[in-house]
Structure formats: structure tokens, C-alpha cells
């Protein structure tokens, strides 16, 4: 019995992590080549792309153009997880911002 340690979803997560971090190049004094705003824009656009791709796959299954129900459901779940992760990042950023605002100088 052979146990497979890789799955398509794990490979997709690893690939998306590599695509997010591949743009970061160390600069002078440890500064990164890509700013935080650019990284967030890239992450949001990637999540939006996943949402659109999932919508297209689900629409194709609903209209009968495709019979890949499993692929459509996987794409939908992946987009949902991506959105949930983005909301958690937003919540953490807002909590950090609130902590900074409440600091006494």
C-alpha cells in the first residue's frame, strides 16, 4: 500500500504560496522589492480570479455544457476557502490597526 503525500489541492496551495512570495526580493536593509499594498492587491486579484473561475465552472455544469461536477465543486470550495482566508487576514489587520490607534504616546 502506497500512501500519496501530495494532492492537487496541496500542490495548488503550494503553487499559490510560491507565486505570492516569488515577487519578494530582498532589497537594501532587508526591505522587500514588493510593497505591502502590491502584495495585497495581488492576493485580492488572485482570490477574485478563483471566484470567477469557480462561477464559470458551476455555470457550465448548471447549463449542461460540462459534466465535471466534482471539478466545479472543488473550484467552488477552493474559492470559498480563499475568501475565508482573506477575511481572516482583514480581521487581523483591523485588530492590529485598532491596537495601534489605542496606543498612548
NORHUVEN-V85764 format. One record per run of one state. SS is the DSSP state (~ for helix, > for strand, _ for the rest). FROM is the first residue (numbers start at 1). TO is the last residue. If there is no record, write none. Layout:
<<SS/FROM/TO> <SS/FROM/TO>>
This chain:
<<_/1/7> <~/8/22> <_/23/25> <>/26/26> <_/27/27> <~/28/30> <_/31/31> <>/32/32> <_/33/35> <~/36/63> <_/64/68> <~/69/102> <_/103/105>>
